[in-house]
Amino acid sequence: MKRKGIQQMSWKGIAAFTVLILILPFLLSTSLMITKATFAGIYTIVAVGLGLLMGFAGQISLGQAAFYGVGAYSTAILTATFGLSPWLSLLIAIAAPALIAYILGHTMARLHGYYLAMATLAFGIVIHVLLVEWKGFTKGASGFYGIPKIEFFGFTFTQGISYYYLVWAFALLVIVLSLNIIHSRIGRALRSIHDSEVASSSMGVDTGRYKMQVFIISAMFAGIAGWLFAHMSYSISPGSFGLDGSILFLTMVVLGGSTSVWGAVFGALLITAISSFVQALGSKISFITSDFEHVLYGLILMLVVIFLPQGLFPAIAAKLKPLLEYAGRKKKAGNITAVKGDQRA
């Protein structure tokens, strides 16, 4: 019954969030705000995958931007250089990060905690250097240009509302898949690994296999986000896929709450909103630059880690839970009263 209740709450949350996504473009006043909302969807896809890895498998990754970059450059090279359809390149943009994650997973199988974080950090640096130096394929630091637009049965997705809906369709699919994963047997195994890997192993859980699976899934999600980003921007450069990007994704997950899929979504939306606010403020106040944005991220992250270690979303949900339960009991009591009134009549 408890699991059924959780699943019902998840589906209600998905339905409500979908309605919000559908009406949001009509509430935004400028094309810039729609573009920001589109980027929020791309970040959500990466953050949800990283949230599964951190909050459920207990693995810290500082190389998520590298998988994001592999997905972006895979589709850029295949479509702009070799003329492949973006929809076919999507398969490669998913498969390439997954293959790299599989190889890394075997290589780093014995690493845990901070050692794993340092290993993924080194992997991210290697990928960034390759993107800069492998000029024959990636065009180097100057960036890769001429990435074609996505078409579907003659309809072209361009920057604006159409691409916003495309991105969030993928984001909602990722959210649904992730919720199904954590409410399944795999999710229960991942939570047990997060609590105690030794205890999980003693109970017969194949910890290595489950950690490998979620590592690959998170890389695949990042590859999808990279594919969407590349075809939205039409041009990409290595600077978007460096250490700053990985730290940004990590901040989204920690800020929102790594133990909840919705926490990762909330973190991605909040970071995007903060970025938009700082940029708007910077246009009016000269001394506020992009460096101020990083300082603000660091300050918020420090406060959340100290005072709300579970993240903002679980803390807000805990505050709202009594109110929702009270509303549910009141509604149930009202229904019972109505039924009794009908029976008397």
N, C-alpha and C positions, 0 to 999 in steps of 0.2 A: 504493500500500500504506500509506503514511504517513497519507493522508487517511482511509482505511478504518479504520486503527487509532484515529485520533482520534475518529471517529464512534462506534466501538464503546465507547471509554472514556466518551464523553458519554452514550450510552444506558445504560451500566452505572451511571453516576453518577445519572442521572435515576431509574432503577429503585430504587436504594438510597435516594435522597432521598425518593421517593414512599412507600416503606415506612416511613421515619422519620416522615413527615407523618401517615400513617394511624394509627400507634400512639401518637404524641405526646400526644393528649388523654387517653389512659388512664394516662399517666405523670404528668400534672399534677394537683396535689392540690386546687386551688381554681378557682373560676370566674374570678377575677381573672387567674390565670396563663393560662387559655384565652383570655381577652380580649386579653392581651398578645401571645400567640402569633398571634392573628388580626390584630392591628395589624402584627406582623412580616411577615405575608403581604402586607398592603397596601403597606407600605414596600418590600418586595422588588420589587413590580411597578414602582414608580417608579424604584427604584435600578437595576434591570436596564436600563430604557430610558435612563437617564442614563449608565450605564456604556457602552452602545453608542455614545452621542454623544461621550463623553469619551475612552474607551479605544481606540476603533476609528476614529472620524472625527476625533479630536483637537480637538473643539470644547468649550469650557467654557461651561456654562449656569448662571446664577444666578437663573433664573426658572422652575425646574421646579415649584415650589410653586404658581405662578400657573396653569399648565396643570392641575395637581391640583385647584385651586379652581374653575376653569372647568368641569371635569367634575362636581364636586360640586354646584355651584350650578345647572348646567344641569338635572340630574335633579331637584334640589329644587324648582325653579320649575315644571318641566313636570308633575311628579307631584302636588305639594302644592297648587299654584295652579290648574293646568289639568286635573288628574285623569287625566293620561296614565299608562299602564302603565309600571312601572319597566323592563320589558324593552324597551319601545319607546324610553324615554328613554335607555337604554344606548347606542343608536345615535347619539343627539344628543350624549351625553357623550363619545363617541369622535370624532365628526365636528367638533364645535365647536373643541376644542383642535387638531385636525389642520388645520382651515381657518386658524386664527390662526397656527399654525406655518408654513403655506404662505405666508401674507402676510408674516410676519416674515422668513422665509427669503429672499424676494425683496428685502425692504427692507435686510436685513443681509448681502446676498451678498458685498459687498466687504470686510466686517469680518473680522478674524482675531484670535486670541489674546485679550489683555486688553481690546481694544476690543469684541470680541464679548461678552465677559463683562460689561462695563459696560452694553452695550446690552440684554442679557437682564435685568440687574439693574434697569434703568430700566423695562423691560416689566413685571417683577414688581411694582414699586412702583405703576405705573399701574393694574394689575388690582386690587391691594389697595385703592387709593383708590376705584375704581369699586364694589367690593364694599361699602365702608363708606358711600359717599355716594349710591348709587343705591337709595334706600330703597324706592321703589315696587316694585322687583322683588326686591331682596336682603334687605329688612327692616333694612338698615344694621348698625351695630356691635352691636346687641342680639342679632342672630342670627336664623336662619331655622328655624322649628319646624314640627312636624307632617308630617315626611317619612315616607311610608308604608313599611311593611315589604315585602320582596320575597316574592312567592308564585310557586309553580311547581306547576301541576296540583293546586291545593288545599292544598299543603304550604307553610307559612309559615316563612321563615328568620328566626329570632330570635337575639339575642345568646347565644352558647354554642357547643356543638359543631357544630350544623348550620351556623351562619354561618362558623365556622372552616373547615369543609370546603369551603364555597362559595368563600371567599376564596382558599384554597390551590389549588382547582381552576383558578381564573383565573391564579394565580401560576405554577403548573406549566405551563399553556398558554403563558404569556409566556416562561418559561424555554426551553421546547422551540422556540418560534418564533425566539427570539434565537440559540440554538445553531445552528439551521438557517441563519439569516442569516449568521453569522460563518464557517460552513463552506462557504458558497456562493461564487459568483463575486463577489457584492456584498461579502461579507466580505473577500475578498482585495483588492478595490479599496479598501475602507475602511482596511485595514491599510497599504496603500501610501500613501494620503493622509496617514495619521497619521505615517508615517516621513518623507515628504517630498512636500509637495503639488506643488512645482515639478517634481520628477522624475516624479511620477505624470502630471501634465499633459503632459510631454514624451513620455511613452509612450502617449498617446492616451486616458487615463482622463478621463472627464467629471467632474471633481472637484466642480463646483457641483451637478450633478444628484444625485450620491451623498450629498453632505452634506445636501442638501435632504431626500432620502428618509429618512435616519436621524434628522434633526431632527423630521420629521413622525411617524415611528414612536415616538420617545421621548415626544412630546406625546400621542399616542394611548394609550400605556401609562399615562401619568399621568392621563388622563381616565378610564380604566377604574378605576384606584385611587380616584379621587375619587368615582366612582359607588358603589363598594363602601363607602367611608367614610361617605358621606351616608346610605345606607340602613341602615348599622349604628348610627350615632349618633342617628338620627331628628331631630337638630338640628345645625346648623353655624353657625359665625361666621367673620368674616374673619380673626380672629387665627390660625387654623390654616393659613392660606395666605399668610403673609407671608414676609419675608426669612429669619426664623429657620427656617422650614420648608425653604427652598431650601438653606440652609447645612447643615441636618441631612442632607438627601439627598446633598449633595456630600460630606459627611463619611463617609457610609456607603460611597460608591463609592471614595473615596481610601483609606479604612481597609482595606476588603476587597481592593481591587486593581482598577483600572479596565480592565486589559487582559484580564479574564476575566469571563465571565458569572457563574460561580460565586463570584468575588470579590465582586461586587455583592450576591449573595444572602448570603454570609458577613458582609459589612459590615452589612446590614440586620438580620440576626439578632443580631449582636454589639452593635450600638447599642441594640436593644430590650432585650437582656439587661442591659446597663449601666444603662439607664434604670430598669428594674425593681429592680436592686440598689440604686441610689441612693435610690429612693423607699422601699424597705424599710428602708434605713439611716436615712433621714430621719424615719421614724415612731418611731425609738428615740433618735436624737440630734437635739436641737432645732436646732442651728446649721447642719445640713446641709439646704439648700433646693434648689429647682430651679436656682438660680444656680450651685450647686456642680456640678450636672450639666453645665452648659455649660463650666465650667472644666475638668472632667474630659475632656470631648470635645476641647477645645482642646489639652490636654496630650497626650492619646493621639495626636491627629492630628499634632502637632508632632514627637513621637518617631518616628512611622511615616514621615513625610516625610523626616526626617533619616537614620534608620537602615535603613528598609525602603521605599525610594521606589516599589517596584513594588506595595506593599501586603502585607497579612498572608497572604492566601490563596496567592498565588504563592510566597511564602517558605516557607510550610508545605508546599506541594506539592513544592517543590524538595528539601526535607529528606526527605520521605516517598518520593520517586521511587526512590532506590537500594534502599530496603527492599522496595518493591513489585516492582521488577525482579528482585531476589534471590528473592523468593517465587515469582515467575513461572518463573524458571529452575529452581528446585528442584522445582516442580510438574511442569514439562515433563520434567525428568530422571527423576522418579518414574514418569511415564506411559510413557516409553521403556523403563525397566527392567521395568515390568509387562508391556509388549508382548513384550519379549524372553523373559521368563519363560514367557509363554503359548506362544510359538513353540517353546521347548525342550520344553515339556510335550507 
